Amino acid sequence: MDEIQELELRRTTMRLIKKTMGDWDSISRNFKWKVPKYFNIARVVCDRHALDRYKFALFYEDEKGNQQKYTFWELQQKANRLANVLTSIGIKKGDRVGIILPQRPETAISHLAIYKIGAIALPLAVLFGKEALRYRLSDSSARAVIVDADNIHKIHEIRNDLESLEKVLLVGGKPEKDEIEFEKALNKASKSFRTVKTKADDPAIIIYTSGTTGNPKGALHAHRYLLGHLTGFELSHNFFPQRGDISWTAADWAWIGGLMDILMPSWFYGIPVVAYRGKKFDPEKILSLLEKYGVRNIFMPPTGLKMIRQVKNIKERFDIRLRTIMSGGEALGAEVLSWAQEELNVRINEIYGQTEANYVIGNCAEIMDIRPGSMGKSYPGHIIDIIDDNGNILPPGVVGEIAFRRGADPVFFLGYWNNPTATQEKFKGDWACSGDTGMKDEEGYFWFKGRKDDVIISAGYRIGPTEIEESLIKHPAVALSAVVASPDEFRGSIVKAFVKLATGCNPSHELARELQEFVKKNLAAHEYPREIEFIDDLPMTTTGKIKRRDLRLLEEQRKKK
């Protein structure tokens, strides 16, 4: 089966679901994946659409109002040129190439070029500081990195520590030493390149997750994982694609949400995407953007929706024509759901997934009831259930761990990069464990309850405490630290650090701000502790481990008062 047949299979399945008006469970039971032997993301999201030279793929605008637009054919030509550049500097199938770019055309072009040559893309958020980048580039043994002028200084600071890094391609700005000027190199390269024939199971991308113990883990995905997203994507956008659809997300394309919940699935169906590069989330600018480009389909984490909700008189001030909103990363409240229906005339479809197995549970407002607080039902092709500590399926109404059955599901990751032990620990028999607790009701709706471990879910980001604690302890004023989730009405949770100071250091507001900036600079802007509490002693186990659970419960009790 080739990719076009696979596309028709998807559409046939979705039409059948719509025709039966929600006989969801029956369709899910009978759904069978038919993954082709050979599959390449770049071919299916770009090359085949490029046969029509005038088919638009991307509308781009930066914060100064500069605009660009690209057809699939134009993106293909640039991706071909970059593929030739990468090949000329020795990048080959299986090599890792870092991408440190915001939402901009060069980001998408980089992904396409890397897939074209059979290399492995390593998307890295521009929010990351030098320590976060150092670890991920080193752990993945990246041989090249594509980075813009705003972030090149981070690479300069750590390059001597990256033994595998051989080449740096600079987007914008003036390259130094042996760095390659991105646009200049592309202009010199041939626009002819034959996309390599990759198998569906060949690795395509590594996306790092945050863990509770030790360093972040790189989830390695194959080209086929794009196919695994499609049933959820189509249903969460009410039978996508429809005539006139055009997509946008505020999520960084370095995250699986931005990349695989909007960009690549939209392009799979030949639907254009809007890209916007701004230094901060500006709700009024976002509304103007949606109006200007006639955006119809968006992925927006709950925190972003809550910020937009604060804008007054949206209906009177903006001509918004949204058809669908998909949201995920944290739970939406009934108030936000009601606001969206009243103010934007859209019923939000919530979804659930993880980096290792994304887009597996969700809603479709067109054929099912939206129940506030529920994540929805398992999408066709994904087997999800609630299990106990021994891997046994629990009956409806009983809280346990949300788990995914791997089977033939193409959305599953291949494993953690260079970490077979962690990969093995992810599974209990045939079940991949999410680390999230939840409950399934009699009608098949899933309800999120909380985390089993110490991962912090803040504004849709999953943040591991260990990396933050290790960053804090590098500051000379810190003796010990413990990082936990603290309940927050706006973000769901925020990162809070309990800090024991080194001898001779005194607590102060100035020192707290200094520690926040220290973490922000070295790790990421979304990971810094928004609250710091200085403490004389941390709760410890008899073996010397910090009892984060005690601190987390303390915070929950405080916020309830």
C-alpha positions in Angstrom: 0.0 0.0 0.0 1.4 3.4 -0.9 0.8 6.7 0.8 -2.0 7.8 -1.5 -3.9 4.6 -0.7 -3.3 5.1 2.9 -4.8 8.6 2.6 -7.9 7.1 1.0 -8.1 4.5 3.8 -8.1 7.3 6.4 -10.8 9.3 4.6 -13.0 6.2 4.1 -12.7 5.3 7.8 -13.7 8.9 8.8 -16.6 8.9 6.4 -17.8 5.7 7.9 -17.6 7.1 11.4 -19.5 10.2 10.4 -22.2 8.1 8.5 -22.8 6.0 11.6 -23.1 9.2 13.6 -20.8 8.2 16.4 -20.9 4.4 16.5 -17.4 5.1 17.8 -16.8 1.9 19.8 -17.7 -0.4 16.9 -15.4 1.5 14.4 -12.6 1.4 17.0 -12.9 -2.3 17.5 -12.8 -3.1 13.8 -10.1 -0.6 12.8 -7.0 -2.1 11.3 -3.8 -0.2 10.5 -2.3 -0.8 7.1 1.1 0.9 7.2 3.0 0.8 3.9 6.4 -0.8 3.8 8.0 2.3 2.5 7.1 5.8 3.8 8.8 9.1 4.0 7.4 12.2 5.7 8.9 14.7 3.3 7.4 12.9 0.3 3.9 12.8 1.6 3.7 16.2 3.2 5.5 18.1 0.4 6.8 16.3 -2.7 3.4 15.0 -3.9 1.7 18.3 -3.4 4.5 20.1 -5.2 3.2 18.7 -8.5 0.8 21.7 -8.4 3.2 24.7 -8.5 0.5 27.1 -7.3 -0.7 25.2 -4.2 0.0 27.3 -1.1 1.6 25.6 1.9 2.8 28.4 4.2 1.9 32.0 5.1 4.6 33.5 7.4 4.6 36.7 9.4 7.1 38.0 11.9 6.4 40.4 14.8 7.4 43.4 12.7 4.7 42.6 10.1 7.1 41.3 7.4 5.3 38.6 5.4 6.2 35.7 3.1 4.3 33.0 1.4 5.4 29.7 0.0 3.8 27.1 -2.3 4.6 23.4 -1.7 6.7 23.6 -4.9 8.8 26.4 -3.5 9.3 24.6 -0.2 10.3 21.5 -2.1 12.9 23.4 -4.1 14.5 24.9 -0.9 14.3 21.6 0.9 16.1 19.9 -2.1 18.8 22.5 -2.0 19.3 22.1 1.8 19.3 18.3 1.4 22.2 18.7 -1.1 24.0 21.1 1.3 23.7 18.6 4.1 24.8 15.7 1.9 27.8 17.8 0.8 29.0 18.3 4.4 28.8 14.6 5.1 25.4 14.2 6.7 24.0 10.8 5.8 21.1 8.4 6.6 20.7 8.0 10.4 22.8 11.1 11.4 21.2 13.5 13.8 20.7 17.2 12.9 19.7 19.7 15.5 17.1 22.4 14.6 17.1 25.5 17.0 14.6 27.7 15.2 11.3 29.3 16.0 8.2 29.2 13.8 9.6 30.3 10.5 10.0 28.9 7.0 13.5 27.7 7.5 12.3 25.4 10.3 9.9 23.6 8.1 12.5 23.5 5.3 15.1 22.0 7.6 12.7 19.2 8.7 11.8 18.4 5.1 15.5 18.3 4.0 16.5 16.0 6.9 13.7 13.6 6.2 14.6 13.6 2.5 18.1 12.3 3.1 17.0 9.8 5.7 18.7 11.6 8.6 17.1 12.2 12.0 15.7 15.5 12.9 16.4 16.8 16.4 14.0 19.7 17.1 15.2 21.9 20.0 13.1 24.8 21.5 14.5 28.3 21.3 13.4 28.5 24.9 16.3 26.2 25.8 19.3 27.6 27.5 22.9 26.4 27.0 22.8 23.6 29.5 19.6 22.1 28.1 21.1 22.3 24.6 24.4 20.9 25.7 22.8 17.7 27.1 20.5 17.0 24.2 23.0 17.7 21.4 25.6 15.6 23.3 23.3 12.8 24.2 22.1 12.5 20.6 25.6 12.9 19.1 24.3 15.4 16.7 26.7 16.0 13.8 25.2 19.3 12.6 22.9 22.0 13.9 20.8 24.6 12.2 20.4 27.7 14.3 19.3 31.3 14.0 21.1 34.5 14.9 19.1 34.9 18.1 20.4 31.6 19.5 23.9 31.1 17.9 25.5 32.5 21.1 24.4 29.4 23.0 26.1 27.2 20.5 29.3 29.3 20.8 29.3 28.8 24.5 29.0 25.0 24.4 30.6 24.0 21.1 33.9 22.9 22.6 31.9 20.4 24.8 30.1 18.8 21.8 32.5 16.2 20.4 30.2 15.0 17.7 29.1 18.4 16.4 31.0 19.1 13.1 29.0 21.7 11.3 26.8 24.7 12.2 24.4 26.3 9.7 23.4 29.8 10.6 20.1 31.3 9.6 20.4 35.1 9.4 23.3 37.0 10.9 27.0 36.8 10.1 28.6 33.3 10.4 31.9 32.9 12.3 34.9 30.6 11.7 33.7 27.4 9.9 29.9 28.2 10.2 27.8 27.9 7.1 25.5 30.8 6.0 22.2 29.0 5.4 20.7 31.1 2.6 24.0 31.5 0.8 24.6 27.8 0.8 21.1 27.1 -0.5 21.5 29.5 -3.4 24.6 27.7 -4.5 23.2 24.2 -4.2 21.2 22.3 -6.8 17.4 22.3 -6.6 17.3 18.7 -7.8 17.2 16.0 -5.2 15.6 12.6 -5.1 14.0 11.9 -1.8 15.5 8.6 -0.4 13.3 5.6 -0.2 12.9 5.1 3.6 11.0 2.3 5.2 8.1 3.2 7.4 10.0 1.9 10.5 13.2 3.9 9.7 13.9 6.6 12.4 12.9 10.1 11.5 13.0 12.3 14.6 14.0 12.5 18.3 12.0 14.6 20.7 13.2 14.9 24.2 10.9 14.4 27.1 11.3 15.5 30.7 11.8 12.8 33.3 11.5 12.7 37.1 14.8 11.0 37.7 18.0 11.5 35.8 18.3 13.4 32.5 15.6 14.0 29.8 15.0 11.0 27.5 15.0 11.2 23.7 11.9 9.6 22.2 12.9 8.2 18.9 10.1 8.0 16.3 9.9 6.5 12.8 8.4 8.0 9.7 5.2 6.0 10.2 4.4 8.0 13.4 2.8 10.7 11.2 0.2 8.1 10.0 -0.6 7.3 13.6 -1.7 10.9 14.2 -4.2 11.1 11.4 -7.4 9.6 12.9 -7.1 11.8 16.0 -6.2 14.9 13.9 -9.2 14.4 11.5 -11.7 13.9 14.3 -10.4 16.6 16.7 -10.9 19.0 13.8 -14.4 17.7 13.0 -13.6 15.6 9.9 -10.6 17.6 8.6 -10.0 18.6 5.9 -12.9 20.7 4.8 -13.0 23.2 2.0 -11.4 26.5 3.1 -9.4 25.0 6.0 -6.2 26.7 7.0 -4.3 25.9 10.2 -2.3 27.7 12.9 -0.9 26.9 16.4 0.8 29.0 19.0 2.9 25.9 20.0 6.5 25.9 19.1 7.3 23.5 16.2 10.1 22.0 18.3 7.4 20.4 20.4 5.4 17.4 19.2 2.3 19.4 19.7 3.2 22.2 17.2 5.0 19.8 14.8 2.7 16.8 14.7 -0.6 18.2 16.0 -0.8 20.9 13.3 2.1 21.4 10.8 2.8 18.0 9.4 -0.8 16.6 9.5 -2.1 19.7 7.8 0.5 19.4 5.0 -0.3 15.7 4.7 -3.7 16.8 3.4 -2.3 19.7 1.4 -3.8 22.3 3.7 -1.8 25.6 4.2 -0.5 26.6 7.6 0.1 30.0 9.1 3.4 30.6 10.9 4.0 33.5 13.2 7.3 34.5 15.0 6.8 36.6 18.0 8.8 37.0 21.2 5.8 36.7 23.5 2.2 35.5 23.4 0.1 38.5 22.6 -3.7 37.7 22.6 -4.7 40.7 20.6 -2.1 40.1 18.0 -3.2 36.4 17.8 -6.8 37.4 17.2 -5.7 39.9 14.5 -3.6 37.1 12.9 -6.6 34.7 12.9 -8.7 37.4 11.2 -6.1 38.4 8.7 -5.4 35.0 7.3 -8.9 33.5 7.8 -7.6 30.7 10.0 -10.2 28.0 10.5 -8.4 25.3 12.5 -6.1 25.9 15.5 -4.4 23.9 18.2 -4.2 26.0 21.4 -3.1 24.9 24.9 -5.5 25.8 27.7 -3.3 28.6 29.0 -3.3 30.4 25.7 -7.1 30.1 25.5 -7.4 31.5 29.0 -5.2 34.5 27.9 -7.4 35.1 24.8 -10.5 34.9 27.0 -9.3 38.0 28.8 -9.7 40.1 25.6 -12.9 42.1 25.8 -15.5 42.3 23.0 -13.9 39.8 20.6 -17.0 39.5 18.5 -17.4 43.2 18.0 -13.7 43.9 17.3 -12.5 40.8 15.3 -14.0 38.9 12.4 -13.0 35.4 13.5 -14.2 32.5 11.4 -12.8 29.5 13.2 -14.3 26.1 12.4 -12.3 24.0 15.0 -10.2 24.4 18.1 -8.2 21.5 19.4 -6.7 21.8 22.9 -4.5 19.6 25.0 -1.7 19.4 27.5 -3.9 20.1 30.6 -7.6 20.0 31.4 -10.0 22.8 30.2 -12.6 23.9 32.6 -16.3 24.2 31.8 -16.1 28.0 31.8 -13.5 28.1 29.0 -15.6 25.6 26.9 -18.7 27.7 27.4 -16.8 30.9 26.6 -15.4 29.5 23.3 -18.9 28.4 22.2 -20.4 31.8 23.0 -17.6 34.1 21.9 -15.9 32.2 19.1 -18.9 30.0 18.1 -16.7 26.8 18.4 -16.9 23.8 20.6 -13.4 22.9 21.7 -12.2 19.3 21.2 -9.8 18.3 24.0 -7.2 15.6 23.2 -4.7 13.6 25.2 -1.3 12.0 24.3 2.3 11.9 25.2 5.5 12.4 23.3 6.0 8.6 23.2 2.4 8.0 21.9 0.6 11.1 20.9 -2.9 12.1 19.9 -4.5 8.8 21.1 -7.6 10.1 23.1 -9.9 12.9 22.3 -13.2 14.4 21.3 -15.1 15.2 18.1 -17.9 17.7 18.8 -19.7 16.9 15.5 -20.6 13.4 16.5 -20.3 13.1 20.3 -21.1 14.9 23.5 -18.4 17.1 24.9 -18.3 16.4 28.6 -16.4 19.1 30.6 -13.5 17.6 32.4 -13.3 14.5 30.1 -10.4 14.0 27.7 -12.8 12.1 25.3 -12.6 8.6 24.0 -9.8 6.6 22.4 -9.4 7.5 18.7 -9.7 4.7 16.1 -6.5 2.7 15.8 -5.4 3.3 19.4 -6.1 0.8 22.3 -6.2 2.7 25.6 -7.3 1.5 29.0 -6.9 1.9 32.7 -4.6 -0.6 34.4 -3.5 -1.5 37.9 0.1 -1.9 39.1 0.2 -5.4 37.7 -0.9 -4.5 34.2 -4.5 -5.7 34.7 -7.3 -3.8 33.1 -9.5 -2.1 35.7 -13.3 -1.9 35.4 -15.1 1.4 34.6 -15.2 3.9 37.4 -12.0 2.7 39.0 -8.9 5.0 39.1 -5.7 3.5 37.8 -2.9 4.3 35.3 -3.7 5.4 31.7 -1.9 2.9 29.5 -1.5 2.3 25.7 -1.3 -1.0 24.0 1.4 -1.0 21.4 0.5 -3.7 18.9 0.6 -2.4 15.3 -0.1 1.2 16.3 2.2 3.4 14.1 2.1 6.3 16.5 4.3 4.5 19.1 7.9 5.5 19.5 10.7 3.1 18.6 12.3 3.6 22.1 14.3 6.1 24.0 17.5 7.1 22.3 20.5 5.2 23.6 18.5 4.1 26.7 17.1 0.6 26.5 16.6 0.4 30.2 14.2 3.4 30.3 12.4 1.9 27.3 11.9 -1.4 29.1 10.7 0.4 32.2 8.0 2.2 30.1 6.1 -1.1 29.6 4.2 -3.5 31.8 3.7 -6.5 29.5 1.9 -5.2 26.4 1.0 -1.9 28.0 3.0 1.3 27.8 2.5 3.2 31.0 1.7 6.9 30.8 2.6 7.8 34.4 -0.8 9.6 34.5 -3.7 8.4 36.6 -7.2 8.4 35.3 -10.6 6.7 35.1 -12.7 5.4 32.2 -16.5 5.6 32.6 -19.2 3.1 31.3 -19.5 5.0 28.0 -15.8 4.9 27.3 -14.9 8.5 28.2 -11.5 9.0 29.9 -11.1 11.4 32.9 -7.6 12.6 33.9 -6.8 12.5 37.6 -3.2 13.4 38.1 0.5 12.3 37.8 1.9 9.1 39.5 5.4 10.6 39.5 6.8 14.1 39.9 6.5 15.5 36.4 5.0 19.0 36.5 2.4 19.9 33.9 2.4 23.7 33.6 0.7 25.6 30.8 0.7 22.5 28.7 4.5 21.8 29.2 5.6 18.6 30.9 8.6 19.6 33.0 10.9 17.2 34.9 12.1 18.4 38.3 15.5 16.8 38.2 17.1 19.0 35.5 15.9 22.1 37.4 17.3 20.8 40.7 20.6 20.1 39.0 20.7 23.5 37.5 20.0 25.2 40.9 22.7 23.3 42.7 25.3 24.7 40.3 24.7 28.1 41.8 27.2 28.8 44.6 24.4 29.9 47.0 22.5 26.7 46.8 23.2 23.6 48.9 20.2 21.5 48.1 16.9 22.0 46.2 13.7 20.2 45.5 11.3 21.1 42.7 7.6 20.3 42.7 4.3 21.4 41.1 2.4 24.1 43.0 -1.3 24.5 42.0 -2.1 27.6 40.0 -5.5 28.7 38.7 -4.1 30.1 35.4 -1.5 27.6 34.4 -2.8 24.5 36.2 0.5 24.2 38.0 3.7 26.2 38.3 7.2 25.2 39.0 8.1 25.8 42.7 11.6 25.3 44.1 12.4 24.7 47.8 16.0 25.8 48.3 18.4 25.1 51.2 21.1 27.7 51.1 24.8 27.1 51.4 26.5 28.1 54.6 27.0 31.8 54.9 24.2 32.7 52.4 21.1 34.5 53.5 17.6 34.4 51.9 16.3 37.5 50.1 14.0 38.5 47.3 17.1 39.6 45.3 18.6 36.1 45.6 15.3 34.4 44.6 15.2 36.5 41.4 18.9 35.7 40.8 18.2 32.0 41.0 15.2 32.3 38.7 17.3 34.1 36.1 20.1 31.5 36.6 17.8 28.6 35.7 16.1 30.5 32.9 19.4 31.2 31.2 20.8 27.7 31.6 17.7 25.6 31.0 14.6 27.2 29.5 12.2 30.1 30.0 9.3 27.8 30.7 11.2 25.7 33.3 12.4 28.3 35.7 10.8 28.2 39.2 8.1 30.9 39.4 8.2 30.5 43.1 11.2 30.0 45.4 10.9 29.2 49.1 14.0 29.1 51.2 13.9 26.3 53.7 16.2 25.1 56.5 15.9 21.4 55.7 14.3 19.3 53.0 12.3 16.1 53.8 14.5 13.1 53.1 14.1 9.3 53.0 16.4 7.2 55.1 18.4 6.5 52.0 18.9 10.2 51.4 16.3 10.8 48.6 14.3 14.0 48.6 10.6 13.3 49.4 9.1 15.5 46.7 5.7 14.0 47.4 5.6 15.6 50.9 6.4 19.0 49.5 3.8 18.6 46.7 1.1 17.7 49.2 2.2 20.7 51.4 1.7 23.0 48.5 -1.7 21.5 47.6 -2.9 22.0 51.2 -1.6 25.6 51.3 -3.4 26.5 48.0 -6.7 25.0 49.3 -6.8 27.4 52.2 
